[in-house]
């Protein structure tokens, strides 16, 4: 139904607003059971996505860490390697 939600915290460069919205959309799709809501539920669905986007953005802005930022390309390569190993069998 939707992709896995990926961590957005502590990356260089930081997560973009689009990435926060994509994560919110994935979350709302998952918990609602809709990939595309009906017209009757569309407004509630979109309000939920916007609210969760705002909360996600605020959370990412407020989190602190002493760990060095992760590299997006290295993390993507790790995901690809895990996927290749998982689906090679």
N, C-alpha and C positions, 0 to 999 in steps of 0.2 A: 504494500500500500504506500509506504513512504520510505525514503532512505533513512539510515541511522543518523541520529542527531550527533554531530561531532563537537568536541570541546572547542570553545572559542576563546578561552582565557589564556593569557600569557603567550601570545604569538607576536612575532615581529614580521611585518607590520600588524598593528592591532586589527581586530575584527571590524569589518565594515557594517554600516547599518543594513545593507542588503543581506549580509550573512546572518545578522540577528533576526531579521524578518523571515529568512528562509528557515531558520531553526524553529521560530515560533509557528510558522505555517506547518512544518512537519509535526510539531507537537500537537497542534489543534487537529490536524488530520488524524493522527494516531488515536487521540482520546475520544474524538467524535465518531470515528468510524467512517468519515466521509473523505473522499479525495476531492470531490466537488459537491458542495451542499445543494439541496433543493432551493428553489426561490424562497420558500417559506422560512428556511433556516439561514439563508445567505447573509443577512444583516448581522445576526448573532455570531455567525462564524467569523465574519470579517472584523467585528468588534473584538472578539476574543484574540484574533491574530494581532491586531494593533495593540491591545492591552499587554499581551505577552511580549511583544516586541519591545515595548517601553520598559517593562520590568527587566527583560534580559539586558537591554542597553544599560539601564541603571546599575544592575548587578555587576556587569563587566567593568563599568566605570569605577565602582567602589571597591572591587576586590584588590587586594595587595598581595605581593609575593616577593620573596627574596631570591627565588630561582631565576636563572637566566631565561630570557625569552626563547621559545621553541622556534625552529625554522620550519616554515610551512612546507617547503619542498621535501625536507628530510622526513617530516611526519607523513606526507602524502606517499613517499616512497615506501615507508614502513607499512602503510595501509595496503598498498599495491602488492607488496611481498607477502603479507598475511593472506590476502585474497587469493593470490596465485597458489600459495601452498594449500589453502583450504579447498579450492576448486580443482586442483590438479588430481586429486584422488578419485 
